Amino acid sequence: MAEGPDIARIASLIGDPARANMLLALMSGRALTATELATAAGITAQTASSHLSKLEAGGLIRQRSQGRHRYFSYADETVGAMIESLIGFAASRGHLRHRTGPREPALRKARICYDHLAGDYGVRMLDSLRADGAVAGDEDHPILTDTGERRLAAFGIDVGALKASRRPLCRACLDWSERRVHLAGTVGKALLDHLIETGQARRLPESRIIEFTPEGERRFILSFPLPE
């Protein structure tokens, strides 16, 4: 018997179609009820309860109670990173199960990946931050520089509070549609929060799509220019 981490157990938890659909539904970054997750998986509430118990026991999700409802979310951001990486791997191998539709371009342009910006605009943001020296390090290990701290402060983001978090400031997350990395970690989350709180963008209901207002998009392009 092989020693070390039991990847077979994690693979079996994710590999079940119903559980995979539940985990994908949680990529929106919102905590969902068992009923909502059952709908996403196309199964009954009773069957969903069994699947959710297995996911929780495996350390992939956690639950919180509020009133009569139980809400489920990823156990932590590493689960979201793992699911996004699997999405990217599946896409790179041609394992696609959806048909192209009117929502797909918007999803590829800008979407939420657990709690940070992904898609074309997510990659653009990281490219821009690297170009002006706000982020250094290699592709897989982004590092916030002093220049980056000043840029965040200019946006009104409390860098000290980000540093106080147990989560890493910057983390590379493979983008499934762009096949490149975008920025995760507390900095990635703070930048997406800034876009939403300032009204430049919003999350579409029941979707992972991040929609920019015309003015918000103009400001985003100006804030994160690409090198010529």
C-alpha positions as CSV (number, residue, x, y, z in Angstrom):
1,M,0.0,0.0,0.0
2,A,1.4,3.4,-1.0
3,E,2.2,5.8,1.8
4,G,1.5,9.6,1.8
5,P,-1.6,11.6,0.9
6,D,-4.6,9.7,-0.3
7,I,-5.4,11.4,-3.6
8,A,-7.7,8.5,-4.6
9,R,-10.2,9.5,-1.9
10,I,-10.2,13.1,-3.1
11,A,-10.5,12.0,-6.7
12,S,-13.4,9.7,-5.9
13,L,-15.2,12.6,-4.0
14,I,-14.8,14.9,-7.0
15,G,-15.3,12.2,-9.6
16,D,-19.0,11.6,-8.8
17,P,-21.1,13.7,-11.3
18,A,-23.5,14.9,-8.7
19,R,-20.8,16.0,-6.3
20,A,-18.8,17.5,-9.2
21,N,-21.8,19.7,-10.1
22,M,-22.2,20.8,-6.5
23,L,-18.6,21.8,-6.3
24,L,-18.8,23.7,-9.6
25,A,-21.9,25.5,-8.3
26,L,-19.9,26.8,-5.3
27,M,-17.3,28.4,-7.7
28,S,-19.6,31.4,-7.6
29,G,-18.2,32.2,-4.2
30,R,-21.6,32.2,-2.6
31,A,-22.7,29.9,0.2
32,L,-25.6,27.8,-1.1
33,T,-28.3,25.8,0.6
34,A,-28.7,22.0,0.3
35,T,-31.8,22.6,-1.9
36,E,-29.9,24.9,-4.2
37,L,-27.0,22.4,-4.5
38,A,-29.5,19.6,-5.1
39,T,-31.0,21.6,-8.0
40,A,-27.5,22.3,-9.4
41,A,-26.7,18.5,-9.3
42,G,-30.1,17.4,-10.6
43,I,-30.8,15.2,-7.6
44,T,-33.3,14.9,-4.8
45,A,-32.7,16.7,-1.5
46,Q,-32.3,13.3,0.3
47,T,-29.6,12.2,-2.1
48,A,-27.9,15.6,-1.9
49,S,-27.7,15.3,1.9
50,S,-25.7,12.1,1.6
51,H,-23.3,13.7,-1.0
52,L,-22.8,16.8,1.1
53,S,-21.9,14.7,4.1
54,K,-19.3,12.9,2.1
55,L,-17.8,16.2,0.8
56,E,-17.7,17.7,4.3
57,A,-16.1,14.6,5.7
58,G,-13.5,14.8,3.0
59,G,-12.6,18.4,3.9
60,L,-13.9,19.9,0.7
61,I,-16.8,21.9,2.0
62,R,-18.1,23.3,5.3
63,Q,-21.5,24.2,6.5
64,R,-23.0,27.1,8.5
65,S,-26.4,27.2,10.0
66,Q,-28.6,30.3,9.9
67,G,-32.1,30.0,11.2
68,R,-33.7,26.9,9.6
69,H,-31.2,26.8,6.8
70,R,-27.8,25.3,6.4
71,Y,-25.4,27.0,4.0
72,F,-22.5,25.2,2.3
73,S,-19.3,26.7,0.9
74,Y,-15.8,25.5,0.1
75,A,-13.7,24.6,3.2
76,D,-11.2,27.2,2.1
77,E,-9.7,28.9,-1.0
78,T,-7.5,26.0,-1.8
79,V,-10.5,24.0,-2.8
80,G,-11.6,26.7,-5.2
81,A,-8.1,26.7,-6.7
82,M,-8.1,22.9,-7.1
83,I,-11.5,23.0,-8.9
84,E,-10.4,25.8,-11.2
85,S,-7.2,23.9,-12.0
86,L,-9.3,20.8,-12.9
87,I,-11.6,22.9,-15.1
88,G,-8.5,24.2,-16.9
89,F,-7.0,20.8,-17.3
90,A,-10.3,19.4,-18.6
91,A,-10.7,22.2,-21.1
92,S,-7.1,21.8,-22.3
93,R,-7.8,18.2,-23.1
94,G,-11.0,18.9,-24.9
95,H,-13.3,17.5,-22.2
96,L,-16.1,20.0,-22.6
97,R,-19.7,19.3,-21.9
98,H,-21.5,22.6,-22.7
99,R,-22.7,24.1,-25.9
100,T,-21.5,27.5,-27.0
101,G,-24.2,30.1,-26.1
102,P,-24.8,33.8,-25.7
103,R,-23.5,33.6,-22.0
104,E,-20.2,32.0,-22.9
105,P,-18.4,35.2,-24.2
106,A,-19.4,37.1,-21.1
107,L,-18.2,34.2,-18.9
108,R,-14.8,34.1,-20.7
109,K,-14.5,37.9,-20.5
110,A,-14.9,38.3,-16.7
111,R,-16.2,35.9,-14.1
112,I,-15.7,35.2,-10.4
113,C,-13.4,32.4,-9.5
114,Y,-14.3,31.7,-5.8
115,D,-13.6,35.2,-4.6
116,H,-11.3,36.9,-7.3
117,L,-11.5,38.0,-10.9
118,A,-11.0,35.5,-13.7
119,G,-11.3,35.4,-17.4
120,D,-9.8,37.7,-19.9
121,Y,-10.0,40.7,-17.6
122,G,-8.6,38.7,-14.7
123,V,-5.5,37.8,-16.7
124,R,-5.3,41.4,-18.0
125,M,-5.2,42.7,-14.5
126,L,-2.3,40.5,-13.5
127,D,-0.4,41.3,-16.7
128,S,-0.8,45.0,-16.0
129,L,0.3,44.7,-12.4
130,R,3.4,42.9,-13.5
131,A,4.1,45.4,-16.3
132,D,4.3,48.3,-13.9
133,G,6.2,46.4,-11.2
134,A,3.3,46.1,-8.8
135,V,3.7,42.3,-8.9
136,A,7.0,40.5,-9.2
137,G,8.1,36.8,-9.0
138,D,7.7,34.1,-11.6
139,E,4.4,33.1,-13.1
140,D,3.6,30.5,-10.5
141,H,4.7,32.6,-7.5
142,P,3.5,36.3,-7.7
143,I,4.8,38.7,-5.1
144,L,3.3,42.0,-4.1
145,T,6.0,44.7,-4.3
146,D,6.3,48.1,-2.6
147,T,5.0,49.6,-5.8
148,G,2.0,47.2,-5.6
149,E,1.3,48.2,-2.0
150,R,1.2,51.9,-3.1
151,R,-1.2,51.0,-6.0
152,L,-3.5,49.2,-3.6
153,A,-3.4,52.0,-1.2
154,A,-4.4,54.4,-4.0
155,F,-7.5,52.3,-4.6
156,G,-8.3,52.7,-0.9
157,I,-7.4,49.1,0.0
158,D,-6.0,48.5,3.5
159,V,-2.8,46.5,2.8
160,G,-2.1,46.1,6.5
161,A,-5.3,44.2,6.9
162,L,-4.4,42.0,3.9
163,K,-1.1,41.2,5.5
164,A,-2.7,40.3,8.8
165,S,-4.7,37.5,7.1
166,R,-3.5,33.9,7.3
167,R,-4.1,33.6,3.5
168,P,-1.3,34.5,1.1
169,L,-1.3,38.0,-0.3
170,C,-0.8,36.7,-3.9
171,R,-1.4,33.4,-5.5
172,A,-1.4,32.3,-9.1
173,C,-4.6,30.6,-10.2
174,L,-4.7,28.9,-13.6
175,D,-7.5,30.4,-15.8
176,W,-9.4,27.7,-17.7
177,S,-10.5,29.9,-20.5
178,E,-7.3,31.9,-21.0
179,R,-5.0,29.0,-20.2
180,R,-2.8,31.5,-18.3
181,V,-2.8,32.5,-14.6
182,H,-4.8,35.2,-12.9
183,L,-4.4,36.7,-9.5
184,A,-5.8,35.0,-6.4
185,G,-5.0,35.4,-2.7
186,T,-6.1,38.3,-0.5
187,V,-4.9,40.9,-3.1
188,G,-7.0,39.3,-5.8
189,K,-10.0,39.2,-3.6
190,A,-9.5,42.8,-2.5
191,L,-9.2,44.1,-6.1
192,L,-12.5,42.3,-7.1
193,D,-14.2,43.7,-4.0
194,H,-13.0,47.2,-5.0
195,L,-14.5,46.9,-8.5
196,I,-17.8,45.8,-7.0
197,E,-17.9,48.2,-4.1
198,T,-17.1,51.2,-6.4
199,G,-19.9,50.2,-8.8
200,Q,-17.6,49.5,-11.7
201,A,-18.8,45.9,-11.9
202,R,-21.4,43.5,-10.4
203,R,-22.1,39.8,-10.1
204,L,-25.0,38.7,-12.2
205,P,-27.5,36.8,-10.2
206,E,-27.3,33.0,-10.4
207,S,-24.1,33.2,-12.5
208,R,-20.4,33.5,-12.2
209,I,-20.4,36.3,-14.7
210,I,-18.9,39.7,-13.6
211,E,-20.6,42.5,-15.7
212,F,-18.9,45.9,-16.0
213,T,-20.8,49.1,-16.5
214,P,-19.7,51.1,-19.5
215,E,-18.0,53.6,-17.2
216,G,-16.6,50.9,-15.0
217,E,-15.1,49.2,-18.0
218,R,-13.5,52.4,-19.1
219,R,-12.0,52.9,-15.6
220,F,-10.8,49.3,-15.5
221,I,-9.0,49.7,-18.8
222,L,-7.4,52.9,-17.6
223,S,-6.4,51.4,-14.3
224,F,-4.9,48.2,-15.8
225,P,-3.3,49.1,-19.1
226,L,-1.4,46.6,-21.1
227,P,2.2,47.2,-22.3
228,E,2.4,48.1,-26.0
